[in-house]
Amino acid sequence: MAAVATDYRQVNLPAADRGMLDFAVKLTRTPAEVVEADIEALRGLGFDDATIHDIVQVAALFNYYDRLADGMGIDPEPEWDSRPADW
């Protein structure tokens, strides 16, 4: 889990997990660039529309919470700053 949290791209994950995470990163970093082909790619990995909806909802919710915390100057996980580098 620590390796996934640090950089999931460096972990040998099943293709569906990797595709889901790649999509969530794209939705987070460049949401205006998400196109139908991205949704089709998720379908090609075996995700149905209900699950894709859940993926989008969870990514959007976490992005909302992050923006809310940033905008309010809140550090919701201050203990993370003191975690070991190899965590």
Phi and psi restraints in degrees (range 20) as a CNS / XPLOR table:
assign (resid 1 and name C) (resid 2 and name N)
       (resid 2 and name CA) (resid 2 and name C) 1.0 -60.6 20.0 2
assign (resid 2 and name N) (resid 2 and name CA)
       (resid 2 and name C) (resid 3 and name N) 1.0 -40.8 20.0 2
assign (resid 2 and name C) (resid 3 and name N)
       (resid 3 and name CA) (resid 3 and name C) 1.0 -66.0 20.0 2
assign (resid 3 and name N) (resid 3 and name CA)
       (resid 3 and name C) (resid 4 and name N) 1.0 -38.0 20.0 2
assign (resid 3 and name C) (resid 4 and name N)
       (resid 4 and name CA) (resid 4 and name C) 1.0 -65.6 20.0 2
assign (resid 4 and name N) (resid 4 and name CA)
       (resid 4 and name C) (resid 5 and name N) 1.0 -42.3 20.0 2
assign (resid 4 and name C) (resid 5 and name N)
       (resid 5 and name CA) (resid 5 and name C) 1.0 -67.4 20.0 2
assign (resid 5 and name N) (resid 5 and name CA)
       (resid 5 and name C) (resid 6 and name N) 1.0 -33.1 20.0 2
assign (resid 5 and name C) (resid 6 and name N)
       (resid 6 and name CA) (resid 6 and name C) 1.0 -75.9 20.0 2
assign (resid 6 and name N) (resid 6 and name CA)
       (resid 6 and name C) (resid 7 and name N) 1.0 -51.8 20.0 2
assign (resid 6 and name C) (resid 7 and name N)
       (resid 7 and name CA) (resid 7 and name C) 1.0 -162.9 20.0 2
assign (resid 7 and name N) (resid 7 and name CA)
       (resid 7 and name C) (resid 8 and name N) 1.0 94.4 20.0 2
assign (resid 7 and name C) (resid 8 and name N)
       (resid 8 and name CA) (resid 8 and name C) 1.0 -59.4 20.0 2
assign (resid 8 and name N) (resid 8 and name CA)
       (resid 8 and name C) (resid 9 and name N) 1.0 -23.2 20.0 2
assign (resid 8 and name C) (resid 9 and name N)
       (resid 9 and name CA) (resid 9 and name C) 1.0 -68.9 20.0 2
assign (resid 9 and name N) (resid 9 and name CA)
       (resid 9 and name C) (resid 10 and name N) 1.0 -16.2 20.0 2
assign (resid 9 and name C) (resid 10 and name N)
       (resid 10 and name CA) (resid 10 and name C) 1.0 -95.4 20.0 2
assign (resid 10 and name N) (resid 10 and name CA)
       (resid 10 and name C) (resid 11 and name N) 1.0 4.3 20.0 2
assign (resid 10 and name C) (resid 11 and name N)
       (resid 11 and name CA) (resid 11 and name C) 1.0 -109.9 20.0 2
assign (resid 11 and name N) (resid 11 and name CA)
       (resid 11 and name C) (resid 12 and name N) 1.0 142.3 20.0 2
assign (resid 11 and name C) (resid 12 and name N)
       (resid 12 and name CA) (resid 12 and name C) 1.0 -78.9 20.0 2
assign (resid 12 and name N) (resid 12 and name CA)
       (resid 12 and name C) (resid 13 and name N) 1.0 91.8 20.0 2
assign (resid 12 and name C) (resid 13 and name N)
       (resid 13 and name CA) (resid 13 and name C) 1.0 -104.8 20.0 2
assign (resid 13 and name N) (resid 13 and name CA)
       (resid 13 and name C) (resid 14 and name N) 1.0 155.6 20.0 2
assign (resid 13 and name C) (resid 14 and name N)
       (resid 14 and name CA) (resid 14 and name C) 1.0 -58.7 20.0 2
assign (resid 14 and name N) (resid 14 and name CA)
       (resid 14 and name C) (resid 15 and name N) 1.0 150.7 20.0 2
assign (resid 14 and name C) (resid 15 and name N)
       (resid 15 and name CA) (resid 15 and name C) 1.0 -55.7 20.0 2
assign (resid 15 and name N) (resid 15 and name CA)
       (resid 15 and name C) (resid 16 and name N) 1.0 -39.5 20.0 2
assign (resid 15 and name C) (resid 16 and name N)
       (resid 16 and name CA) (resid 16 and name C) 1.0 -64.4 20.0 2
assign (resid 16 and name N) (resid 16 and name CA)
       (resid 16 and name C) (resid 17 and name N) 1.0 -42.4 20.0 2
assign (resid 16 and name C) (resid 17 and name N)
       (resid 17 and name CA) (resid 17 and name C) 1.0 -64.7 20.0 2
assign (resid 17 and name N) (resid 17 and name CA)
       (resid 17 and name C) (resid 18 and name N) 1.0 -44.5 20.0 2
assign (resid 17 and name C) (resid 18 and name N)
       (resid 18 and name CA) (resid 18 and name C) 1.0 -62.3 20.0 2
assign (resid 18 and name N) (resid 18 and name CA)
       (resid 18 and name C) (resid 19 and name N) 1.0 -43.9 20.0 2
assign (resid 18 and name C) (resid 19 and name N)
       (resid 19 and name CA) (resid 19 and name C) 1.0 -63.2 20.0 2
assign (resid 19 and name N) (resid 19 and name CA)
       (resid 19 and name C) (resid 20 and name N) 1.0 -40.8 20.0 2
assign (resid 19 and name C) (resid 20 and name N)
       (resid 20 and name CA) (resid 20 and name C) 1.0 -62.0 20.0 2
assign (resid 20 and name N) (resid 20 and name CA)
       (resid 20 and name C) (resid 21 and name N) 1.0 -45.5 20.0 2
assign (resid 20 and name C) (resid 21 and name N)
       (resid 21 and name CA) (resid 21 and name C) 1.0 -67.3 20.0 2
assign (resid 21 and name N) (resid 21 and name CA)
       (resid 21 and name C) (resid 22 and name N) 1.0 -40.5 20.0 2
assign (resid 21 and name C) (resid 22 and name N)
       (resid 22 and name CA) (resid 22 and name C) 1.0 -58.8 20.0 2
assign (resid 22 and name N) (resid 22 and name CA)
       (resid 22 and name C) (resid 23 and name N) 1.0 -42.6 20.0 2
assign (resid 22 and name C) (resid 23 and name N)
       (resid 23 and name CA) (resid 23 and name C) 1.0 -63.3 20.0 2
assign (resid 23 and name N) (resid 23 and name CA)
       (resid 23 and name C) (resid 24 and name N) 1.0 -45.7 20.0 2
assign (resid 23 and name C) (resid 24 and name N)
       (resid 24 and name CA) (resid 24 and name C) 1.0 -61.4 20.0 2
assign (resid 24 and name N) (resid 24 and name CA)
       (resid 24 and name C) (resid 25 and name N) 1.0 -38.4 20.0 2
assign (resid 24 and name C) (resid 25 and name N)
       (resid 25 and name CA) (resid 25 and name C) 1.0 -65.6 20.0 2
assign (resid 25 and name N) (resid 25 and name CA)
       (resid 25 and name C) (resid 26 and name N) 1.0 -44.1 20.0 2
assign (resid 25 and name C) (resid 26 and name N)
       (resid 26 and name CA) (resid 26 and name C) 1.0 -61.8 20.0 2
assign (resid 26 and name N) (resid 26 and name CA)
       (resid 26 and name C) (resid 27 and name N) 1.0 -44.1 20.0 2
assign (resid 26 and name C) (resid 27 and name N)
       (resid 27 and name CA) (resid 27 and name C) 1.0 -62.0 20.0 2
assign (resid 27 and name N) (resid 27 and name CA)
       (resid 27 and name C) (resid 28 and name N) 1.0 -33.9 20.0 2
assign (resid 27 and name C) (resid 28 and name N)
       (resid 28 and name CA) (resid 28 and name C) 1.0 -75.5 20.0 2
assign (resid 28 and name N) (resid 28 and name CA)
       (resid 28 and name C) (resid 29 and name N) 1.0 -49.0 20.0 2
assign (resid 28 and name C) (resid 29 and name N)
       (resid 29 and name CA) (resid 29 and name C) 1.0 -84.0 20.0 2
assign (resid 29 and name N) (resid 29 and name CA)
       (resid 29 and name C) (resid 30 and name N) 1.0 -38.0 20.0 2
assign (resid 29 and name C) (resid 30 and name N)
       (resid 30 and name CA) (resid 30 and name C) 1.0 -139.2 20.0 2
assign (resid 30 and name N) (resid 30 and name CA)
       (resid 30 and name C) (resid 31 and name N) 1.0 66.2 20.0 2
assign (resid 30 and name C) (resid 31 and name N)
       (resid 31 and name CA) (resid 31 and name C) 1.0 -60.4 20.0 2
assign (resid 31 and name N) (resid 31 and name CA)
       (resid 31 and name C) (resid 32 and name N) 1.0 -31.4 20.0 2
assign (resid 31 and name C) (resid 32 and name N)
       (resid 32 and name CA) (resid 32 and name C) 1.0 -69.4 20.0 2
assign (resid 32 and name N) (resid 32 and name CA)
       (resid 32 and name C) (resid 33 and name N) 1.0 -14.4 20.0 2
assign (resid 32 and name C) (resid 33 and name N)
       (resid 33 and name CA) (resid 33 and name C) 1.0 -93.5 20.0 2
assign (resid 33 and name N) (resid 33 and name CA)
       (resid 33 and name C) (resid 34 and name N) 1.0 -2.2 20.0 2
assign (resid 33 and name C) (resid 34 and name N)
       (resid 34 and name CA) (resid 34 and name C) 1.0 -71.9 20.0 2
assign (resid 34 and name N) (resid 34 and name CA)
       (resid 34 and name C) (resid 35 and name N) 1.0 126.2 20.0 2
assign (resid 34 and name C) (resid 35 and name N)
       (resid 35 and name CA) (resid 35 and name C) 1.0 -127.2 20.0 2
assign (resid 35 and name N) (resid 35 and name CA)
       (resid 35 and name C) (resid 36 and name N) 1.0 171.6 20.0 2
assign (resid 35 and name C) (resid 36 and name N)
       (resid 36 and name CA) (resid 36 and name C) 1.0 -55.1 20.0 2
assign (resid 36 and name N) (resid 36 and name CA)
       (resid 36 and name C) (resid 37 and name N) 1.0 -33.6 20.0 2
assign (resid 36 and name C) (resid 37 and name N)
       (resid 37 and name CA) (resid 37 and name C) 1.0 -61.9 20.0 2
assign (resid 37 and name N) (resid 37 and name CA)
       (resid 37 and name C) (resid 38 and name N) 1.0 -30.7 20.0 2
assign (resid 37 and name C) (resid 38 and name N)
       (resid 38 and name CA) (resid 38 and name C) 1.0 -67.7 20.0 2
assign (resid 38 and name N) (resid 38 and name CA)
       (resid 38 and name C) (resid 39 and name N) 1.0 -39.7 20.0 2
assign (resid 38 and name C) (resid 39 and name N)
       (resid 39 and name CA) (resid 39 and name C) 1.0 -67.9 20.0 2
assign (resid 39 and name N) (resid 39 and name CA)
       (resid 39 and name C) (resid 40 and name N) 1.0 -41.7 20.0 2
assign (resid 39 and name C) (resid 40 and name N)
       (resid 40 and name CA) (resid 40 and name C) 1.0 -62.6 20.0 2
assign (resid 40 and name N) (resid 40 and name CA)
       (resid 40 and name C) (resid 41 and name N) 1.0 -36.3 20.0 2
assign (resid 40 and name C) (resid 41 and name N)
       (resid 41 and name CA) (resid 41 and name C) 1.0 -62.7 20.0 2
assign (resid 41 and name N) (resid 41 and name CA)
       (resid 41 and name C) (resid 42 and name N) 1.0 -40.5 20.0 2
assign (resid 41 and name C) (resid 42 and name N)
       (resid 42 and name CA) (resid 42 and name C) 1.0 -64.8 20.0 2
assign (resid 42 and name N) (resid 42 and name CA)
       (resid 42 and name C) (resid 43 and name N) 1.0 -41.1 20.0 2
assign (resid 42 and name C) (resid 43 and name N)
       (resid 43 and name CA) (resid 43 and name C) 1.0 -61.2 20.0 2
assign (resid 43 and name N) (resid 43 and name CA)
       (resid 43 and name C) (resid 44 and name N) 1.0 -39.6 20.0 2
assign (resid 43 and name C) (resid 44 and name N)
       (resid 44 and name CA) (resid 44 and name C) 1.0 -63.9 20.0 2
assign (resid 44 and name N) (resid 44 and name CA)
       (resid 44 and name C) (resid 45 and name N) 1.0 -22.6 20.0 2
assign (resid 44 and name C) (resid 45 and name N)
       (resid 45 and name CA) (resid 45 and name C) 1.0 -88.7 20.0 2
assign (resid 45 and name N) (resid 45 and name CA)
       (resid 45 and name C) (resid 46 and name N) 1.0 0.3 20.0 2
assign (resid 45 and name C) (resid 46 and name N)
       (resid 46 and name CA) (resid 46 and name C) 1.0 104.4 20.0 2
assign (resid 46 and name N) (resid 46 and name CA)
       (resid 46 and name C) (resid 47 and name N) 1.0 2.7 20.0 2
assign (resid 46 and name C) (resid 47 and name N)
       (resid 47 and name CA) (resid 47 and name C) 1.0 -82.8 20.0 2
assign (resid 47 and name N) (resid 47 and name CA)
       (resid 47 and name C) (resid 48 and name N) 1.0 133.5 20.0 2
assign (resid 47 and name C) (resid 48 and name N)
       (resid 48 and name CA) (resid 48 and name C) 1.0 -88.8 20.0 2
assign (resid 48 and name N) (resid 48 and name CA)
       (resid 48 and name C) (resid 49 and name N) 1.0 173.1 20.0 2
assign (resid 48 and name C) (resid 49 and name N)
       (resid 49 and name CA) (resid 49 and name C) 1.0 -61.4 20.0 2
assign (resid 49 and name N) (resid 49 and name CA)
       (resid 49 and name C) (resid 50 and name N) 1.0 -36.6 20.0 2
assign (resid 49 and name C) (resid 50 and name N)
       (resid 50 and name CA) (resid 50 and name C) 1.0 -64.5 20.0 2
assign (resid 50 and name N) (resid 50 and name CA)
       (resid 50 and name C) (resid 51 and name N) 1.0 -40.4 20.0 2
assign (resid 50 and name C) (resid 51 and name N)
       (resid 51 and name CA) (resid 51 and name C) 1.0 -70.8 20.0 2
assign (resid 51 and name N) (resid 51 and name CA)
       (resid 51 and name C) (resid 52 and name N) 1.0 -38.6 20.0 2
assign (resid 51 and name C) (resid 52 and name N)
       (resid 52 and name CA) (resid 52 and name C) 1.0 -62.0 20.0 2
assign (resid 52 and name N) (resid 52 and name CA)
       (resid 52 and name C) (resid 53 and name N) 1.0 -41.0 20.0 2
assign (resid 52 and name C) (resid 53 and name N)
       (resid 53 and name CA) (resid 53 and name C) 1.0 -57.6 20.0 2
assign (resid 53 and name N) (resid 53 and name CA)
       (resid 53 and name C) (resid 54 and name N) 1.0 -45.1 20.0 2
assign (resid 53 and name C) (resid 54 and name N)
       (resid 54 and name CA) (resid 54 and name C) 1.0 -62.3 20.0 2
assign (resid 54 and name N) (resid 54 and name CA)
       (resid 54 and name C) (resid 55 and name N) 1.0 -42.2 20.0 2
assign (resid 54 and name C) (resid 55 and name N)
       (resid 55 and name CA) (resid 55 and name C) 1.0 -58.8 20.0 2
assign (resid 55 and name N) (resid 55 and name CA)
       (resid 55 and name C) (resid 56 and name N) 1.0 -47.5 20.0 2
assign (resid 55 and name C) (resid 56 and name N)
       (resid 56 and name CA) (resid 56 and name C) 1.0 -63.3 20.0 2
assign (resid 56 and name N) (resid 56 and name CA)
       (resid 56 and name C) (resid 57 and name N) 1.0 -44.3 20.0 2
assign (resid 56 and name C) (resid 57 and name N)
       (resid 57 and name CA) (resid 57 and name C) 1.0 -61.9 20.0 2
assign (resid 57 and name N) (resid 57 and name CA)
       (resid 57 and name C) (resid 58 and name N) 1.0 -45.3 20.0 2
assign (resid 57 and name C) (resid 58 and name N)
       (resid 58 and name CA) (resid 58 and name C) 1.0 -66.0 20.0 2
assign (resid 58 and name N) (resid 58 and name CA)
       (resid 58 and name C) (resid 59 and name N) 1.0 -45.0 20.0 2
assign (resid 58 and name C) (resid 59 and name N)
       (resid 59 and name CA) (resid 59 and name C) 1.0 -61.3 20.0 2
assign (resid 59 and name N) (resid 59 and name CA)
       (resid 59 and name C) (resid 60 and name N) 1.0 -44.9 20.0 2
assign (resid 59 and name C) (resid 60 and name N)
       (resid 60 and name CA) (resid 60 and name C) 1.0 -64.4 20.0 2
assign (resid 60 and name N) (resid 60 and name CA)
       (resid 60 and name C) (resid 61 and name N) 1.0 -40.7 20.0 2
assign (resid 60 and name C) (resid 61 and name N)
       (resid 61 and name CA) (resid 61 and name C) 1.0 -62.8 20.0 2
assign (resid 61 and name N) (resid 61 and name CA)
       (resid 61 and name C) (resid 62 and name N) 1.0 -46.2 20.0 2
assign (resid 61 and name C) (resid 62 and name N)
       (resid 62 and name CA) (resid 62 and name C) 1.0 -65.7 20.0 2
assign (resid 62 and name N) (resid 62 and name CA)
       (resid 62 and name C) (resid 63 and name N) 1.0 -36.5 20.0 2
assign (resid 62 and name C) (resid 63 and name N)
       (resid 63 and name CA) (resid 63 and name C) 1.0 -63.7 20.0 2
assign (resid 63 and name N) (resid 63 and name CA)
       (resid 63 and name C) (resid 64 and name N) 1.0 -41.8 20.0 2
assign (resid 63 and name C) (resid 64 and name N)
       (resid 64 and name CA) (resid 64 and name C) 1.0 -59.5 20.0 2
assign (resid 64 and name N) (resid 64 and name CA)
       (resid 64 and name C) (resid 65 and name N) 1.0 -49.1 20.0 2
assign (resid 64 and name C) (resid 65 and name N)
       (resid 65 and name CA) (resid 65 and name C) 1.0 -60.9 20.0 2
assign (resid 65 and name N) (resid 65 and name CA)
       (resid 65 and name C) (resid 66 and name N) 1.0 -41.3 20.0 2
assign (resid 65 and name C) (resid 66 and name N)
       (resid 66 and name CA) (resid 66 and name C) 1.0 -62.2 20.0 2
assign (resid 66 and name N) (resid 66 and name CA)
       (resid 66 and name C) (resid 67 and name N) 1.0 -44.9 20.0 2
assign (resid 66 and name C) (resid 67 and name N)
       (resid 67 and name CA) (resid 67 and name C) 1.0 -65.8 20.0 2
assign (resid 67 and name N) (resid 67 and name CA)
       (resid 67 and name C) (resid 68 and name N) 1.0 -38.7 20.0 2
assign (resid 67 and name C) (resid 68 and name N)
       (resid 68 and name CA) (resid 68 and name C) 1.0 -62.2 20.0 2
assign (resid 68 and name N) (resid 68 and name CA)
       (resid 68 and name C) (resid 69 and name N) 1.0 -48.1 20.0 2
assign (resid 68 and name C) (resid 69 and name N)
       (resid 69 and name CA) (resid 69 and name C) 1.0 -63.7 20.0 2
assign (resid 69 and name N) (resid 69 and name CA)
       (resid 69 and name C) (resid 70 and name N) 1.0 -43.8 20.0 2
assign (resid 69 and name C) (resid 70 and name N)
       (resid 70 and name CA) (resid 70 and name C) 1.0 -61.6 20.0 2
assign (resid 70 and name N) (resid 70 and name CA)
       (resid 70 and name C) (resid 71 and name N) 1.0 -44.3 20.0 2
assign (resid 70 and name C) (resid 71 and name N)
       (resid 71 and name CA) (resid 71 and name C) 1.0 -66.0 20.0 2
assign (resid 71 and name N) (resid 71 and name CA)
       (resid 71 and name C) (resid 72 and name N) 1.0 -28.2 20.0 2
assign (resid 71 and name C) (resid 72 and name N)
       (resid 72 and name CA) (resid 72 and name C) 1.0 -95.6 20.0 2
assign (resid 72 and name N) (resid 72 and name CA)
       (resid 72 and name C) (resid 73 and name N) 1.0 -3.3 20.0 2
assign (resid 72 and name C) (resid 73 and name N)
       (resid 73 and name CA) (resid 73 and name C) 1.0 71.2 20.0 2
assign (resid 73 and name N) (resid 73 and name CA)
       (resid 73 and name C) (resid 74 and name N) 1.0 30.3 20.0 2
assign (resid 73 and name C) (resid 74 and name N)
       (resid 74 and name CA) (resid 74 and name C) 1.0 -97.7 20.0 2
assign (resid 74 and name N) (resid 74 and name CA)
       (resid 74 and name C) (resid 75 and name N) 1.0 135.2 20.0 2
assign (resid 74 and name C) (resid 75 and name N)
       (resid 75 and name CA) (resid 75 and name C) 1.0 -107.6 20.0 2
assign (resid 75 and name N) (resid 75 and name CA)
       (resid 75 and name C) (resid 76 and name N) 1.0 93.3 20.0 2
assign (resid 75 and name C) (resid 76 and name N)
       (resid 76 and name CA) (resid 76 and name C) 1.0 -68.8 20.0 2
assign (resid 76 and name N) (resid 76 and name CA)
       (resid 76 and name C) (resid 77 and name N) 1.0 -17.4 20.0 2
assign (resid 76 and name C) (resid 77 and name N)
       (resid 77 and name CA) (resid 77 and name C) 1.0 -132.2 20.0 2
assign (resid 77 and name N) (resid 77 and name CA)
       (resid 77 and name C) (resid 78 and name N) 1.0 63.3 20.0 2
assign (resid 77 and name C) (resid 78 and name N)
       (resid 78 and name CA) (resid 78 and name C) 1.0 -60.7 20.0 2
assign (resid 78 and name N) (resid 78 and name CA)
       (resid 78 and name C) (resid 79 and name N) 1.0 -26.2 20.0 2
assign (resid 78 and name C) (resid 79 and name N)
       (resid 79 and name CA) (resid 79 and name C) 1.0 -67.1 20.0 2
assign (resid 79 and name N) (resid 79 and name CA)
       (resid 79 and name C) (resid 80 and name N) 1.0 -19.8 20.0 2
assign (resid 79 and name C) (resid 80 and name N)
       (resid 80 and name CA) (resid 80 and name C) 1.0 -66.3 20.0 2
assign (resid 80 and name N) (resid 80 and name CA)
       (resid 80 and name C) (resid 81 and name N) 1.0 -27.2 20.0 2
assign (resid 80 and name C) (resid 81 and name N)
       (resid 81 and name CA) (resid 81 and name C) 1.0 -67.1 20.0 2
assign (resid 81 and name N) (resid 81 and name CA)
       (resid 81 and name C) (resid 82 and name N) 1.0 -22.7 20.0 2
assign (resid 81 and name C) (resid 82 and name N)
       (resid 82 and name CA) (resid 82 and name C) 1.0 -104.5 20.0 2
assign (resid 82 and name N) (resid 82 and name CA)
       (resid 82 and name C) (resid 83 and name N) 1.0 8.6 20.0 2
assign (resid 82 and name C) (resid 83 and name N)
       (resid 83 and name CA) (resid 83 and name C) 1.0 -72.2 20.0 2
assign (resid 83 and name N) (resid 83 and name CA)
       (resid 83 and name C) (resid 84 and name N) 1.0 152.3 20.0 2
assign (resid 83 and name C) (resid 84 and name N)
       (resid 84 and name CA) (resid 84 and name C) 1.0 -61.4 20.0 2
assign (resid 84 and name N) (resid 84 and name CA)
       (resid 84 and name C) (resid 85 and name N) 1.0 149.9 20.0 2
assign (resid 84 and name C) (resid 85 and name N)
       (resid 85 and name CA) (resid 85 and name C) 1.0 -60.4 20.0 2
assign (resid 85 and name N) (resid 85 and name CA)
       (resid 85 and name C) (resid 86 and name N) 1.0 -29.2 20.0 2
assign (resid 85 and name C) (resid 86 and name N)
       (resid 86 and name CA) (resid 86 and name C) 1.0 -90.8 20.0 2
assign (resid 86 and name N) (resid 86 and name CA)
       (resid 86 and name C) (resid 87 and name N) 1.0 10.1 20.0 2
